[in-house]
Amino acid sequence: MQRVVYEKAQLMSAKEVFKMATVNGSKALRMKSGELKEGYLADLVLLDSKAPNLNPLYEDNVLSQVVFAAHPGNVKYVIVDGKLVVENGKSLMVDEDKIVDKAIKRGKELLKKLAKNN
């Protein structure tokens, strides 16, 4: 956000932004998460390191690429409290196809209703 508003890429480092989103976000919610630490929830997000938008990916730019270039489509796996909940980018907790089908159906119904009212 700061990069867009102020047109300066280095107002905040990738490390500062990442800490705000993880460690400080968890503190704000009074949760024991946001860090890989004994006694904390085992929550991890694993990204597709071969995704074009994350490359070139080198040891010294990983954090910067994650903070400034990654998007939800890069998510391969999510582990929450030690349990796998997303595998190969697909939720294991809900039927995504069913949700999308319902959304499409509802969208069509709303468009028909809108067309009748105009």
Residue pairs with C-beta under 8 A, 6 or more apart in sequence:
2 8
2 11
2 12
3 9
3 11
3 68
14 63
14 64
14 66
14 67
14 68
15 63
17 67
18 63
18 66
18 67
22 34
22 35
23 34
23 35
24 34
25 34
26 32
26 33
26 34
26 35
27 34
31 41
32 39
32 40
32 41
33 40
33 41
33 43
34 40
41 80
41 81
41 82
42 79
42 81
42 82
43 79
43 80
43 81
44 77
44 78
44 79
45 75
45 77
45 78
45 79
46 75
46 76
46 77
46 78
46 79
47 54
47 66
47 70
47 74
47 75
47 76
48 54
48 74
48 75
48 76
48 89
49 57
51 73
51 74
53 69
53 70
53 71
53 74
54 65
54 66
54 69
54 70
54 74
55 65
57 65
73 89
75 86
75 89
76 86
76 87
76 88
76 89
77 84
77 86
77 87
77 88
78 84
78 85
78 86
79 85
84 92
85 91
85 92
85 93
86 92
90 96
